[in-house]
Amino acid sequence: MSAFHDDDMLVCRCEEVTVGEIKEAIRQGARDVTGIKRRTRAGMGLCQGRTCERLVQQILRQELGTVPEEIGASTPRPPVRPITFGTLAGGDSE
Amino acid sequence: MKAFDTVVVGAGVIGSSVAYHLAKKGLNVAVIERGDIASGTSSSCDASLLICDKKPGIDTKLGYESIMLYKKYAQEFSYDFEFAQRGSIYVCETEQELEVAREYAKAQADDGYPMRMMDKHEIHEVEPNLADDLVGGIWTECDASATPMAVAFAFIEEAKKLGAKVFTQCPIKGIKLDEKGHVEAAITDKGEIKTKRIINCAGVWSPEVGKMVGIDIPIKPRQGQILITERTFNIVNRKIQEFGYMLSKFEDVNYTRKVSELVEKHNVAFVIEPTLSDNCIVGSCREFVGYDRKNDIEVMQALAERAIRFVPILKDVNVIRAYAGLRPWVVDHLPIVSGVEEVPGFYIAAGHEGDGISMAAITGKLMSQIVVGEETDFNIDKLSFSRFKKAKTATN
């Protein structure tokens, strides 16, 4: 796995969070994926971390030297993919 | 571990604010938190700093004084907690609701708070996406919003500047009392911390900490669920709630809504607020389901249904996430901000139900005044822990 040296590289495309911002969150005390999310919004966007979560985990491992179990994943929450209020309410499913 | 003047248990918005205000008084403060900063209720709530959802009297006073403090801190603190003062609207569905609303707004305005009625024309002028048939509402000019997790991070950062030490991943395991029953030490995973004072700011989990000194804290988790929209155009410009929200929160509001079985069953009332990240937070329900933080598809369905009723264009907007949080509920809907007579050195700042973000700033300030033995900014006898003992004696 290549190391994350370029601090300007985008990690979370939805919320535009960079490697540098994730490293800063770790310096502020984030120790797992959820901690990064709360401090930077990485994983809070449209894809809900489906694209960036692995990268966030790798940066955490690089910076902290911890094992995957300690880094964790974000809390799984519905919906699995975006769904309109209309469809969810069940009024006008096409 | 070394000794501290005061140990704060819990680093949610309340504990963070208490720590900051204590440090500001010159006390040597340690914060111990079993998880991360803002990892419980403070990370699964909405972002409101409101008086419009409070009862006239001390409830509103706490909310108002807190907003004034946040406004000041937004200028002073280095960490941006995204304070935005945009007012709020309570919308009414029927003439009957309007009548109750008028009475409520008048009582608040008589007490000097910036609250007034808006007619049908006016609510649609300021919020064009509201359903056409809504008849009017209450406008509360001072209401604001802030990002709850950022509020906690901001208080913690300022507390640290004043010398406070923060220990995360550090659960409290027990509390040592001396032979006179006075607080002597907090026992944690990482060792014992000698201290004369412990402030219990553990929210819905504060009863567990109370048990460590043999007291019964009557706080119960009242669950809420929220839907988050995708980033989108301005659906609304500020916090909007349906007047029926009062009905879902308090027991003594006397009228019923014409709603579906699902909405009724899960005690759902519509609230929406735009965030500074261009998403909207849409809620919510109030249910007693223990410590369950899972979402329920039926509740999500009811939330979506009720939201479309008030803001029809939401029908075509995406939900990207749902979450559930636990409000620390107290039977009289007032927080506990108090010392505990039976256990000298033990204090409680918890039980804010859905008003913890709103009231965190003032709660921290009041608690710091109690701890150093100053007169509080205003009378807070109604927030005392001893009120439950009195209530018990009265009913026996």
Interface residues (C-beta under 8 A of the other chain):
Chain A: E15 Q28 G29 A30 R31 D32 T34 G35 R38 R39 R41 M44 G45 L46 Q48 T75 R77 P78 P79 P82 I83 T84 F85 G86 L88 A89 G90 G91 D92
Chain B: D36 I37 A38 S39 S43 M149 F153 V166 T168 Q169 L227 E230 R231 S277 V282 N295 I297 M300 Q301 A304 E305 A307 I308 L314 K315 D316 V317 N318 V319 I320 R321 A322 Y323
